[in-house]
Amino acid sequence: MQLSFNQKVGFGFGVIILLLLASGLSSLYTLWTIERSTKRVSEVAAPILKESNEVQIQLLKLAKLSSLAFNAPDPESIVEYRKGFDTGAERFESMQQDLSQLVAGSPVLQEKFNIMKSNFDQYQSAVNAMFDAKLGVLEAEQRTEVKANELLEHVDAVSTALAEIMDPYEPIRGYDKEMALVTGAVIAADDKKLGIIKTMDEVRSSNNIDRLQEADGDFIFVLNDSRNLFDSAARVFKEIDTNGLTEAAYEKYDELQQALEAKPGLADYRIDMLEQIEIAKTQLVTADKAVSTSISQLDGILEASDAQFSALQSDAFSRLDMGYKISLGMLIVLIVLATQNFNSMRQAIRKKMLDLSKLNQVGSSLAAAQSQTTALEEVLQVMNEKIGVSQGSVYLTDDSRKLKLKACYPPKAIEEGREAAKFALGQGVLGKVAETKKVVFVPNTATDKSFEQQDGHSPKALLCVPLVDKDILVGVINLSGEVKNVVFADSDYEFVSSVSSSLVTTIKSLRMREVIEEQNRNLEKKVEERTAALAQKNRDIASMMTNMHQGLFTIMQGGLIHPEYATYLENIFETKRIAERNFSDLLFADTLMSVDAVDQCVTAVDAIVGEDEMMFDFNSHCLLKELVIKMTDGREKILELEWDPIIGDGTIEKLMVTVRDVTELRALEREAEGQKRELEIIGQILAIEARKFKDFINTSVNYMAECRELIEQHTTKDLSVIASLFRNMHTVKGNARTYGLTYIAAVVHAVESTYDEMRKNEEASWDQALLLRELSGAEAIVGKYLLVNDEKLGRGGASSSGLSLDPERLAGWIDRIQAMTSDELTPPVKGVVSEAYKMLMSFDTKPLSNAIQPVVDSVESLAAQLQKPVPLVDIDDGDYMVKSEAHGMLNDVFMHIFRNCIDHGIEKPEERMAKGKPERGSIRLDSIPGDGFVTLAVRDDGRGIAINRIYKMAVEKGIYSESDPRPTASQIANLIFDSGFSTAEAVTDVSGRGVGMDAVKSFLEKAGGGIDVVLDAGDDNADFRSFAINVRLPEKFYVVAPLFAKSA
């Protein structure tokens, strides 16, 4: 069937219309897909990228804040950091919620977000716990210092009270002897009290909790020592104290004791501080791990969102390209079909093709734009080329929600100092477009009532298009041209709308890029600042290392010294060969320390460097704290060493060693200590009468000479010899303690301990050289006291002995007078002879009470040491005069006996009062005549001798067997004279070694006398029995006055 021309035309028009309809639908679809792709870019990928980046930055700020807080020096700083952290954490939580909504559509991103959030919660909890612990550390440290200052005030108060006793405001005259005794005891008490300050310093610096838990006992132990010494001074001083100084001193002691016993104490605060430090460290490590994991997950979100951003952009470009190709194909078909008849249609299609091509080019140009200005000028240039507008401008909203000129066509620069044009919302055409967010088209300003006509201006066509992103105003494009040159067709509207949409996307992308670049620049700036700060710190450290006046170096793994060290180290070791040198070669090449000590130190350093930080705690005790080196010219230097670990990630990377030359300081300390010791010795000597001191020295020298002879004569172990050595030294120690000669007592106590160990330990060997060295030390300290007495105090020679007579002539005169009878003498002669007899007797004899007066004088100090009231001592001399040759022996004998009475016999005051006894005990000594001897019977009013305890100990020692019949109570009681037998529960300087009564028996038997225990009547099975100790003194050691002398 042949179609007519009209049918062909109609068919052609129908085909053209269908093709145009298809082309239009294709273009709309292309535009719709482009818009959807760009919308996904702007609404999904870009916000995730931005928000995750901001979240990560906020988290880094929080991490820095928590690290600074851990090193905060005071509670105020910690509170300030905590306030800042809480504020930052709230902001972080808000940002987390925004990010959570953005990643909700992606399972991968949602999983990373959940891990990040979980770790942040753990991090926040750990940081809060760290804050609490850090506050606890500083508060405990502050309480420690407050408590230490409080204790120091109490210690100073005691010192002041003691000083007032030694040097009162109103001098006490006429009591020089008493004041000398008081001063010596007070000085000793004050010196003992210094142990409290040393213990306080140890507590404040110690990191050993076990040691700190023992500190309270150390405080009370030192305080009791000081108070016991003061008690001995107070008993003398209170009799002459008219100003209440004694009571004042006791009050200060009580206040100090209350402060030391108060809970929580100094050690408790220090322990609390150490525990809080450990908690803070643990929480900081937990926080670091959690924040690192959170940052890692945020990095993953950034990478995933960046990949999504790139994929969506590629999708938009691919759809744009595909739409262009489809439209181009349809336009070609239209051109082929309507080549001859549809010029106008061809032009429209050609225009559409050009629009799409231009739109594609514009999209590519905008995507490649590096700055906002370039993108805006590019759009305006395209509008000029595409639509023919002669003028155009782009206004964007600023922070104040006003429209501000950002670009214009033709391009022109804004004059310097002149602000760009601005429009408020609703102001003018631009303001109305911005306010309504709708396109405004004015075909001819001459016919529009909104515009006033101005002479000389041609009418213009005007098109204003809002730039909107999800109903948020971004800006406005304003296009205009003369009416005769510009006609805005529908396709122009579409073109401008498409370009506007692409422009909005580009502006958002550029702004996002600017934000990211700004953040990167800030990060770079921070890195630069940190680098500059680090460089300055390095310069400061280098300057410090050059100018500090003590040695400082670090030991690297392998034992080599780091090249950076304090210059002063070269002065100390007098060498420049230090860097890259093995530390042991520097420190120990010329040391005088033992090889074992050096090996331990080197091994400890190898075990510390490069290992876990706890290895320092395990091995630091092996590190030498003091070192003696010998220089090339023979000089010796004493170096003090401090070792500190440098720790990184829980591993000791290096070991820092501080070296100080303390040679001169140690010399001054030794000199001061020597002077202090000599002054103490002088005070102790002055507290004793010259004659008594000389007697003590003579007896001590004799005992030690006997010990030396025994040691030199024996090369193997002999228990009987050891027993004799023990008795002699025990007696010297007891006498020294009685007279308050502390240095002698201490040295002799150490020698005595060696003998005691050989006596008790079968494996202890007889080392003759060692024994002689120890004995030489004891002889040296006795010699030191004698030298001070004779040369420093000038109390040697005849001045200490008084008038001297020939002993043989004196004895002859006394014997001749005793041979006379009362009948041979007339009354006048009898009186003269009696007076002469008494005078001669006074040169060589004394009543028993006078002969043992030093023992009686020592009762007070013995009771003070045992914390018992001073007992009453009653001595019945009879008519017996004791010769001077027996004075020393009797003092040794009764010193042991009286000590045993006070220590073992007389009860504590509370026990005595419970039994209805007086608080003070009593000791009585009676003289009973015998055949060729006199019996000196001693008894106390205490609980008696512990028969059952002695028996049990005898069984334990193998003296008796439980299977044998029990000996009599008298036999058991006399076991106290066996060597090594004592009922004391602990060994002290007063008693407990089981040698005292053994020594007494040995002294008496050697002199021809004897001693035994005589029990009062009672039950043989009783726990305690009252008794007397009977001492038998041969008549060669005493005389009885003739009858005429008694009656004269």
Secondary structure, 3 states (H helix, E strand, C coil): CCCCHHHHHHHHHHHHHHHHHHHHHHHHHHHHHHHHHHHHHHHHHHHHHHHHHHHHHHHHHHHHHHHHHHCCCCHHHHHHHHHHHHHHHHHHHHHHHHHHHHCCCCHHHHHHHHHHHHHHHHHHHHHHHHHHHHHHHHHHHHHHHHHHHHHHHHHHHHHHHHHHHHCCCCCCCCCHHHHHHHHHHHHHHHHHHHHHHHHHHHHHHCCCHHHHHCHHHHHHHHHHHHHHHHHHHHHHHCCCCCCCHHHHHHHHHHHHHHHHHCCCCHHHHHHHHHHHHHHHHHHHHHHHHHHHHHHHHHHHHHHHHHHHHHHHHHHHHHHHHHHHHHHHHHHHHHHHHCCCCCHHHHHHHHHHHHHHHHHHHHHHHHHHCCCHHHHHHHHHHHHHHHHCCCEEEEEEECCCCCEEEEEEECCCCCCCCCCCCEECCCCHHHHHHHHHCCCEEECCCCCCCCCCCCCCCCCEEEEEEEEEECCEEEEEEEEEEECCCCCCCHHHHHHHHHHHHHHHHHHHHHHHHHHHHHHHHHHHHHHHHHHHHHHHHHHHHHHHHHHCCCEEEEECCCCEECCCCCCHHHHHHCCCCCCCCEHHHHHHCCECCCHHHHHHHHHHHHHHCCCECHHHHHHHHHCCCEEEEECCCCCEEEEEEEEEEEEECCEEEEEEEEEEECHHHHHHHHHHHHHHHHHHHHHHHHCCCHHHHHHHHHHHHHHHHHHHHHHHHCCCCCHHHHHHHHHHHHHHHHHHHHCCCHHHHHHHHHHHHHHHHHHHCCCCCCCHHHHHHHHHHHHHHHHHHHHHHHHHCCCCHHHHCCCCCCHHHHHHHHHHHHHCCHHHCCHHHHHHHHHHHHHHHHHHEEEHHHHCHHHHHHHHHHHHHCCCCCCEEEECCCCEEEEHHHHHHHHHHHHHHHHHHHHHHCCCHHHHHHCCCCCCCEEEEEEEECCCEEEEEEEECCCCEEHHHHHHHHHHCCCCCCCCCCCCHHHHHHHHHCCCCCCCCCCCCCCCCCCHHHHHHHHHHHCCCEEEEEECCCCCCCCEECEEEEEEEEHHHEEECCHHHHHC
